[in-house]
């Protein structure tokens, strides 16, 4: 079992896809990591040698933040925005979309499920 950056990679997946299970690594970064490690992307995780796993692990560690460090950094950035009281910080604290999307309709992912208002009836057409 290949364990990289604290994540158990699925054994049946190709390594280029399996690396995307790590928070902070997408397909493009996965391919660049494999290119630097001289490892073909078509290889299944179960077929990797210990040397290949070690090189991939080392490159991820050297390249930058993933998983916990990245999550912590993002949360600290959001906290900073809230503390300085900027528009984006206020939107984060109110649980509304931050980047200018409309909220009259849509934005249900950010706002959560609809809350029924007492006494409000549907208009008959």
Secondary structure, DSSP 8 states (H G I E B T S, - for coil): --EETTEE--TTSBHHHHGGGSTT--HHHHHHHHHHTT--TTSBGGG--HHHHHHHHHHHHHH---HHHHHHHHHHHHHHHHHHT-HHHHHHHHT--SSS---SS--HHHH-S----TT------
